[in-house]
Amino acid sequence: MDGLAGLFALVYAAEQQSYVGAARIAGISPSAIGKSIARLEGRLGVRLFNRTTRSLSLTEEGAVLYERYKRIIDDMQDAEAGTLRSRQRPRGRLRVSVPQIVGHHLLMPILPMFAAQFPEIELDVDFEDRVVDLVAEGLDVVVRSGELADARLIARHLGEQHFVVCGSADYLDRRGRPQTPNDLSGHACIHFKYPSSGRIAPWSFHQPYDRLLLPKTLTFNNTDAGLRAAQDGLGLAHLPVYVAQPHLRAGNLVPVLTAFMVPFGSLSLVWPSNRQLSPKVRAFVDFVVENFAARPEALCPAANWSL
């Protein structure tokens, strides 16, 4: 039993990077966490943590042990959650965080169906463009773009994000249609600026066009504003395919340079590993995956579908 206490103490302390945080999760005192880890280090004859007055980090030996212990805890929680799931209906408050544009254009259209199918789940959705800390902020599941590098999290791939450069027919009649990305130097370009950092998002061209210095005619920290500007003939915008597609089909926007585009990062559903089989999380994850799969054109290159 002492070994089992050390197992949990090491994993919780590594994930929270403090004895106090580990104690809060385990429901015991910080001194009890420290004693369990000290006994474990004494039994193994190695130091598992680098400790300073302000930080706590794993040693090389501690990191190896953490990976093994983490799998053991996950297996234990999987076994218990599987038993509970067999007799529980999805219910309770579900905290979700989603990037603004993904939430507006991909999640909101399917929420009525989710609410009808799972009436006992109380959804609490944050539209948030910054990278949130699920564990620290108590979130159940988030939609995240890019690679996952946090061992505390589990991800379910939704698909690749693809972008399209497009403008109004009136704009292209006035300014001409660019034949290669180099031609954009003579065009008005509409850019997206990340609200959290102020950094301007690059345009997703393949090499050797991936680092072009494009005219910064208009810059917005909101994708829908860029969409509106492009529709109004103010320039060419670099938009997610799932944002631009309805307007391309309607003829309000015209795609250009589709042969030069590459994926711009993946989209994933991400949740803390200790909640991986929660009925409400599983219901949400499965529902979103199924409904995103029903719209394959939303997460594929614009060049792959006909208008």
Secondary structure, 3 states (H helix, E strand, C coil): CHHHHHHHHHHHHHHHCCHHHHHHHHCCCHHHHHHHHHHHHHHHCCCCEEECCCCEEECHHHHHHHHHHHHHHHHHHHHHHHHHHCCCCCCEEEEEEECHHHHHHHHHHHHHHHHHHCCCEEEEEEECCCCCCHHHHCCCEEEEECCCCCCCEEEEEEEECCEEEEECHHHHHHHCCCCCHHHHHHCCEEEEECCCCCCECCCCECCCCCCCCCCCCEEECCHHHHHHHHHCCCCEEEEEHHHHHHHHHHCCCEEECHHHECCCCEEEEEEEHHHCCCHHHHHHHHHHHHHHHCCHHHHCCHHHCCC
